[in-house]
């Protein structure tokens, strides 16, 4: 209860499984008031790419609650097809994926649209640190496991241009 009083939505004791993280995220999102989401005219379209179905589903649901219009792709090639058919304001992509990894996806998208912000999500921050992502053109970087409020703050900074000292 001390953790909740400090403002946490929940907590996990180590060691834990990804299923516990998903369960906690879903439980937390269920308690959010979706009427406080950004108004429909301001909903930004976000392409989310991750080969892990549970992460992809959780991100899409979280972004929807946060007021974004999120569309998912299970790999980089599928993402490119979707990207070609629609207009997006931002792309969020995992790095390690089959067929076309997130870095290659970012490079192909940025070759077509140099101004398109791409946020990198990785479970391997030591292998691909934030500095490298920034150097290669990423607009943002989040290491797994992440909190939904981290994504909200980062996307707000990129898409709505508001700053947060917590970033």
C-alpha positions in Angstrom: 0.0 0.0 0.0 2.9 2.4 0.6 3.9 2.0 -3.1 0.3 2.9 -4.2 0.3 5.9 -1.9 3.4 7.1 -3.6 1.5 7.2 -6.9 2.3 3.8 -8.5 -0.4 2.1 -10.5 0.9 -1.2 -9.3 4.0 -3.1 -8.7 5.8 -6.4 -9.6 8.1 -8.4 -7.4 11.2 -9.9 -9.1 11.5 -12.4 -10.6 8.4 -12.1 -12.7 7.1 -13.3 -16.1 5.9 -11.2 -19.0 2.4 -12.5 -18.3 2.5 -10.7 -15.0 3.5 -7.4 -16.7 0.7 -7.8 -19.2 -1.8 -8.6 -16.5 -0.8 -5.5 -14.5 -0.9 -3.3 -17.6 -4.4 -4.6 -18.6 -5.6 -4.1 -15.0 -4.2 -0.5 -14.9 -5.7 0.4 -18.3 -9.1 -1.0 -17.2 -9.1 1.7 -14.5 -8.3 4.6 -16.7 -11.1 6.9 -17.7 -11.2 6.8 -21.4 -13.4 10.0 -21.4 -10.2 11.9 -20.4 -8.5 10.8 -23.7 -7.5 13.5 -26.1 -10.5 14.7 -28.2 -11.2 12.8 -31.4 -10.2 15.6 -33.8 -6.7 15.6 -32.2 -6.2 11.9 -32.4 -2.9 11.2 -34.0 -2.5 8.0 -36.1 0.4 5.8 -34.9 1.8 2.7 -36.5 3.0 0.1 -33.9 5.3 -2.7 -34.9 6.3 -5.6 -32.7 6.6 -9.3 -33.4 5.4 -10.2 -29.9 1.6 -10.4 -30.1 1.1 -9.6 -26.5 3.3 -6.5 -26.6 1.7 -5.3 -29.8 -1.9 -5.8 -28.4 -1.0 -4.1 -25.2 0.6 -1.1 -26.9 -2.4 -0.7 -29.3 -4.9 -0.8 -26.4 -2.8 1.6 -24.3 -2.5 4.1 -27.1 -6.2 3.9 -27.8 -6.9 4.7 -24.1 -4.4 7.6 -24.3 -6.2 9.1 -27.3 -4.2 7.9 -30.2 -5.5 5.9 -33.2 -3.1 3.0 -33.2 -2.7 0.4 -36.0 -0.5 -2.7 -35.5 1.9 -4.7 -37.7 3.7 -7.9 -36.7 6.9 -7.3 -38.6 8.8 -4.7 -40.6 7.6 -5.9 -44.0 3.9 -5.8 -42.9 4.5 -2.4 -41.4 5.9 -1.0 -44.7 2.8 -2.3 -46.6 0.5 -0.6 -44.0 2.6 2.6 -44.1 2.3 2.8 -47.9 -1.5 2.6 -47.7 -2.2 5.1 -44.9 -1.0 8.3 -43.4 0.6 8.2 -39.9 2.0 10.9 -37.6 4.4 8.5 -35.8 5.8 5.0 -35.9 6.7 2.9 -32.8 8.9 -0.1 -33.6 10.6 -2.9 -31.8 14.2 -3.5 -33.0 14.5 -7.3 -33.1 12.0 -8.8 -35.5 12.1 -11.3 -38.3 12.2 -10.4 -42.0 12.9 -6.7 -41.5 14.2 -5.4 -38.2 13.2 -2.1 -36.6 16.3 -0.2 -37.7 15.9 -1.2 -41.3 12.2 -0.3 -41.1 13.1 3.1 -39.6 15.7 3.7 -42.4 13.2 2.8 -45.2 10.5 5.0 -43.7 12.8 7.9 -43.2 14.1 7.5 -46.8 10.5 8.1 -47.9 9.6 10.7 -45.3 12.6 12.3 -43.5 10.4 14.1 -41.1 8.5 11.0 -39.9 9.2 10.5 -36.2 10.1 6.9 -35.3 10.3 5.7 -31.7 12.4 2.7 -31.0 11.4 0.1 -28.3 13.9 -2.5 -27.3 14.4 -5.2 -24.8 18.1 -5.0 -25.4 19.2 -1.6 -24.2 22.8 -2.6 -23.8 23.1 -3.9 -27.3 21.3 -0.9 -28.7 21.6 2.1 -26.4 19.6 5.3 -26.7 22.6 7.3 -28.0 22.9 4.9 -31.0 19.2 5.2 -31.7 19.4 9.0 -31.7 22.4 9.0 -33.9 20.6 6.8 -36.4 17.6 9.2 -36.5 15.1 7.9 -33.9 12.9 10.5 -32.5 12.6 8.6 -29.2 13.7 5.5 -27.4 12.1 3.3 -24.7 13.6 0.2 -23.1 11.4 -2.8 -22.2 9.8 -3.3 -19.8 8.3 0.2 -20.0 5.4 2.0 -18.3 2.5 3.3 -20.3 3.1 6.8 -18.9 6.6 6.8 -20.4 5.1 6.3 -23.8 2.4 8.9 -23.2 5.0 11.5 -22.2 7.4 10.7 -25.1 4.6 10.8 -27.7 3.2 14.0 -26.1 6.7 15.6 -26.5 7.1 14.5 -30.1 3.5 14.9 -31.4 2.0 17.6 -29.2 5.3 19.4 -28.5 4.8 19.7 -24.8 7.8 19.2 -22.6 8.1 17.2 -19.4 11.0 17.4 -16.9 10.5 13.7 -16.3 11.7 12.6 -19.7 
